[in-house]
Amino acid sequence: MAKLGDAMVRVISPRKGQPTLVKAVISHPMNSGDATDPKTGKKIPAHFVKKVFGDFNGKTIFEADWSISISRNPYLAYYFTPTESGVLKMTWEDNLGGVFTKEANVSV
């Protein structure tokens, strides 16, 4: 398995002034806190992504609140409309204080 917080972000065929698809996958266990470890019999602590941001050239273009109901290694897709070339920065924050980022260059 990939390291916690590793991410893949792809910007699909960006064109100036046109809706552009962003696809992202983050490596994260997304534990709800309800599961039991079969080896120890103890509850597996909750560990999940709670906030996701997308920034383009320093301006927030996407924001989502997540919870325990999202699957392991979550996939996310959304559209934004670039008006210039720049850097798309995706940021994930989890309930244990972890903050993970991944950047992608966007050329229009």
Steps between C-alpha positions, in 0.01 A plus 500: 500500500614853433614718787230680700417827328649414161274636232448501127347814348423528129365799311333373183558701178486852646383777265472867582145597592370141472385272784793273582479167681723434801541141622670417828570191711657512846651210689322499835351222718175687576433300817161572655589397853236224494720213375679251722854375439464122455847437649458701822122524537535874564320777316694660214506875576322739266734645238334675207529800270273775626572791262606527135604821324590584142688827438599641164766772505425558869122531460267234644301337220372193684428408861334192650428366848544124529437252780528132586261399221762545224680187379868412541733674250229745393450620144380852430406674174384856439504769232647848501548759225858627464545848354880480504783251547606428854528251784214291636562403863289232667507480880352231727469532878424200721352469849840424656656826380664365185516744209590371154550695179560430135552749220440481127604751235220621275588643158226662295 
